[in-house]
Amino acid sequence: MAEESVAKKAFQEIFPQVVRTGSHFYEWLSYTKSLRGFGKVVREVGKNWLSHPDAKKLAYQLLKYQQRHGFSSRDALRLFHVKPPTEDHRQLFEWVVKGWEELPKDIPSPVLAQIWWYEWLKRNPTHTYEAIAKGRLTHEMAAPVGKMDKQAWQLLFNEMPIGAMLRNLGSLTELGVLQAHARKNLDRIEQIINNQEHLRKGRIHPIDVLKALKTYQSGGRLGRSKKTWTPVPRIVDILEKAVELSFEVVEPTGQVFMHAVDISASMSYGVVDSVGLSCCEIATTMALVTAKAEKNYMIRGFSTKFRDLGITKKDSFSSAIAKASNQNFGGTDASVAYDWMIKNRFKADVVCFWTDSESWAGRRHPTQALAEYRQRVNPNLKAVYVTLTPYGITLVDPKDPLSWDFAGFDPGVPRLIQMLATGEI
């Protein structure tokens, strides 16, 4: 019981740090409904989230994200039976549940200012520019009710945060807000997206940037959008740089790295649903960004053979992905990497495998091949296996102090690999 109490307390403390936006909140509601239901602790954190002491910030979230994942803000208030802690909260909740049949003549309070302008725009859709400028409306607020054109999107772009910017690059290009000759707007894109502090504060995951790059380069051919655009080359360059900036790496370690990227057939069709990218694309990106931080490295691909992919740190992420994706074939045999390194007396300090780890094929297990490599070439070789999908299969001997298993594609993985290489951890 004591452990259960500690776990509940930890959940309550961490919840507002993880569930930061209205979109996160609705997603959490959806998962909770499907997986476990609404018990006492769940109801408590839900009530607390909807009773945020800063009513203005709460109003922003409830207006910006009025519904997501099968839930609306009205559903949430009714589900948790939230009692408004202040008069501002009461007015906000009343608007959420009942709306405004008539627009108040004056803005009721600073807390409801954006809501007032949103409601005003619903009644005056031809005055979109005024509502965006005076009400500081976001595109989620203005687009559903206003008359959106190039000038309206330009006003939104002027205040657009990094996350929204990444998601709307295609739309902004289609509308002409972003063009090769629109230097001022392109400068703003670069200042925001190529700034590590903006990337950090916006909690932008490198894979989000990679997805934005792939989508933007497609000109609208990917995804469900019916919009099409001609990509602006400078924006592609900015996104390429942003992918690298969004990972956590430091100065070169001086160690020799062998990066073995899984190019088996499963890597090309094993799309990670949450990000819309194949395991091959993610693996190649993570291997390349790790290599870009170093001076001594090699990147090769393994399936049932171990081959040169022709990838160097001078490659863009797009070109590296193309080189790896064009060679997806065969089964998964990590031992071929060790066989090649033994045959060629390649003395690595660290070997990194980037794989979906769906299976292993071949005459022996990778741990056996690793043991032979250490016996014949480098007894101190460190082996890191980064598994990108949750198959529950490991290539690591749990008794080996110089081998590690990583799961997922956290932006801190390249930095952790560097720390392992230098003995910091």
N, C-alpha and C positions, 0 to 999 in steps of 0.2 A: 504493500500500500504506500509506503514511503517513496519508493521509486516512481510509482504512478503519480503521486503528488508533485514530485520534482519535474516529471515530464510535462504535466499539465501547466505548471508554472512557466517552464521554459517555452512552451507553445504560446502562452499568452504574451510573454515578453517579446518573442521573435516575430509574432504575427504582424504588427504594424510596420516592422522593418521590411518584411517581404511583400505584404499586400499593401502596396503604396498608392495604387490608382484605382479608380472605379472599375476599369477593365479587369485588373487583377482580382478585385473583390467579386465580380460576377463569375469569373472563371473558377475561383475558389468555391463559390456557391454551387456551381455546376458539378464540380468534382465531389464535393461533400454530399450532395444529394444522391449521386450515383454510387458512391462507395461506402458511405457509412450512416448518413442521416444527421439530424441536428440535435445533439445531446446538450447537456448543461454547459460544458466548457465552450462548445461551438457557438451556442447562443450568446454566451457572455462576450466572446471576442467580437461577434457580429454586432452586438449592441454597442460595444465600445468603439468600433470603427465608425459606426453611423452617428456616434455622439462626439465626434472629434471636437476638442475644445476650440479650435479655430474654425468657426462657422463659415468664414469666407472661403477657406481652402476646401472645406467639405462641399460648399455650394458649387465651386468650380468643378469638382469631380463628378457630382451628381448631374450637372448640366452637360459637361463634356461627354460623359458616358452614361446616357440615359438608359441604355439597355445593351446587354451583351450575353452571349452564351445561354440564351433562353430565359434570362432573368432581367427584370427592370428595377429601377430604384424604388418604384412603388411596391413591387413584390418584396423587396428586401425590408422595407419599413414595416410592412404587414407581417412578414415572417418573424421578425425579431421583436415586434411590439415595442418599438423604441419610444421612450418618453422624452420630449425635447428638453434639454437641460437649460436652455436660455430662450428668450423671446425671439432672437434671430433664428435659432434652430426651429422654433415653432412655425415661423413664417415660411422657412425653407421647406419643412416637411409638408406644410399645407399646400405649397405650390407643387411639390412632387406628387401628392396624392390627388389633388383636385384640379391643378392647373389654374389659370386665370381666365375666366370667361370674359372679363373686362380688364383692359390694361389700366393699372393705376396711373393717375395723372402725373404723379411724381415718383421717383425711385424711392421705394419704402425705406431702404437702408443701404449702406455701402456693401453689406453682405449680399444683397440681392441685385446689385447693379448690373452684373453681366446677365442675369436672368431677365431683368427688365428689358435690356437691349435685345436679347434673344426674342422675347415676346413681342417687342416693338417691330422687329424685323419680320416676324411671321405675318404681321398686319400690314407691313410696308416693304414687301420684297424688292421693290425697285430702288430702295434706298440702302442697298447692301453696303456701299462704300462707307456711308456715315455710321452704320451700325458696327462695322468692323473696327473703324478708327476710334470711335468714341466708347464703344463697349468692350474693346480689346477682345473680340470674339476669336476663337480658334476656328480652324476649318471644320472640325466636328460639329461646332455650334452653328456656323453660318451656312455651310453648304446644303444641309437638308431643307432650309427654309428661305434662303436668299436667292437672288439672281446672280449666279456666278459667271464671271467672265475673266478675261486676262487681267484687268485692273483690280478686280476683287482678289484674285489669287496673288497679285503683286503685293497688295496690302497685307495679306496673310503671310506671304513669304518674308516680309520685312521683320516680322516678330516670330517666325517659325522656329521652334526648338529643334535640336538635332534629330530626335527620333522621328518626328513628323516630316522633317526634311528628307531623311533617307527613304521614307515610305512614299513620298510624293514627287520624287525626282522625275519620274516618267510623265505624270500629269502636268507638272510645271514646264517640262520640255514641250509637250504636245501643245500647250496653250501659248507657247512663245515667251513665257517669262524667263526661261533659260534657253539662251541661244549662244552660238559661238561668239557673236559680237557684243553680247550683253555683259560687258566686263565687270561692271559693278556687282551684278548679281552673282556672277561666277566667283568673284573675289570673296563674297560673303559665304558661298558654299565652301570654299577652301578654308577660310578663317574658322568656320565652325567644324567641319568634318575632319579637317587635318589638324585638329587641336586635341592633344591627349587629355587635357583637363575637361574639355567638353565631352569627349568620349567616356571618360571616367564618371563624371557627374551624371551623364545621361544613361549610365549603365548599359552602354552599347556593347553587345557581345560581338567579337570578330566575325562569327558566323552570320550575324545579322547584316554586317557590312558586306560580307561575301555574297549573301543572298541579294542584297540591293544591287551589287555590282553585276551579278549574273542577270537579274531581271532587267536592269537598265540597259545593258548591252544587247539584250534580246529585242529591244525596240517595241515591246508589247506582245511578243510571240509566246511568252511564258505566262502562266497564271490564268486567272479567270477574267481579267480586265479586257474590255473591248477597245481600249485606247491603244493607239500606235504612235510612235515617235521616232525621229532620227537621233540616235545618241550623239551628244556633244563630246568630242574627243577629250576635252579638258576635264570634264566631269568623270569620265572613265579613269583618267590618270589620278584624279583626286581620290576616287574610291579605291583604286589599287593601293595608294599610299595609306589610306585609312585602315585597310585590312591589316597592314603591318603594324601601324601605330596602336591598334586596339589590343594587341597581344602584350603580355608582360615579359619583356626580355631586358637584359642588361648588356654590359660590354662583353666581348668575346672571352671565352674561358681559356682558350689556348689548347683545349683538348681536341682529339681527333674523333669525329662523329661519322658513323655509318647510319644513314636513314634508309630503312627498308619499308617501302610503301606497298601494301597489299594491292595487287592489280588483278586478283582473281575475278572470275565472272560475277560472283555475288556482290562485289564492291560497286559495280556499275548499276545494278538494278535494286540494290538495297537502299532505297531512298529513306532518309530520316524524315518522317512525316511532319514533325514540328517545325522544320526549317526548309523543307522542300529541296534539299540537296542530297546527292548520293554520298555514300561513305567514301568513295574514291575522291570526290571533290573536297570533302572535309579533310581526309587524311593527307592529301597532297598539299593542301593549304597549310596545315599545321606542321608538316615536315619542312616545307619551304620557309616558313617564318622562323622556325628553329634554326635552320641552316643559314638564313640571312644574318643571324646574330653572331655567326662564327666565321672563322677564317679557314679552318681545316675540316672539310666535310665531303661526303659523297652521298648522292641520292640515287638509289636504284629501286627497281620494282620486282616483287616476287609473286609467283603463283606456283606453278610446278617447275618454273625456271627462274633464274635471277638475272635480270637484264638491265642494261643501261637505258634510262629513260630520256637521257639528253637534257636533264633539268639542272640548271645552276642557279646561284643566288641572283644572277642578272635577269632571270626570267621574271616576267610579271606573273601574278597569280593566275590570270586567265590563260596565259600560254603554258604554264606548268600543268594546269588542270587538263588542258587539251592534250598535252603529251602523254599524261598518265591514262586518261580516259580512253584514248585511242588504242590502248594495249590490253584492255581487260579480257582475260581468257583463263581457262583452266581452273584447277582446284587451289587449295590453300596449303602450301608447304613452306613454313618459315625456315625449316632446316636448310633449304637451298641457299639461303643467305650465308649461313655459316660455312657451308661446303665451298662456296665461291671464295670467301675470305681466307679459308684454310689453303685452298689451291693457289691463290694469288698472294699469300703471305701478307694480307692487308692487316696491319696492326692498328686496330681501332681502340680508343679508350672507352667509347660508349657506342653501343648499337641500339637504335630505336626502331621498333616495329610499330607501324601504324596500320591497324587491321580491324575488320569486323569480327575476326576470330570465330567465324561461323563453323569452321572445322579445321582439321589438319590432315594432310595426306602425305604420303611418302613412306620411305623405308624405315624411318626412325623419328622419334619425338624431338622437337627443337631443343629440349633440355639435354638430350644425349649429344646432339651436334654442338651445343654450347660447351659441354664438358670437353669434347675433343678439341675445340678451338682453343680453349684455355690451356690445355695440355701442350698443344703444338705451337701456338702463336703468342698469346698474351694471357697469362694466368690471372690478370687483374681486370679483365674486360667486365664492364658493367652493362647489363642488359635491361632495357625498358620496353615494356609491351603496353601500348596504348590501344585499348579496345573501345571502339566507337559505338557499338550496339550491345545491348544486354543479353548476350547468349548464355552467360554463365559458364563459359569455357575459359580455362586459363592455360597459358603456355609456360607458366612459371613454376619452378620447383619451390614450394613454400619454405624449404630449408636452406635455400640459397641466399646468403646475405647481400649478394651483389646483383640480384634481379628484383625488378619491381613491376607490379601490375597497376596501370592507371585505367580508369573507366570514364568515358565521356569526352567532351571536347571543351573543357573549361579554358578560358583565356590564360589562366595561370600555369597551364601544363608546360609550355616551353620554359618558363622561368624555373619551375620545379626540376625539370631535366637538367638545366644548367647547375642548379644547386647540388643535385646528385653527382654530377660530373666533377665538381670541385670539392666534394666532401663536406659541403655546408650542412647537409642533412644526411 
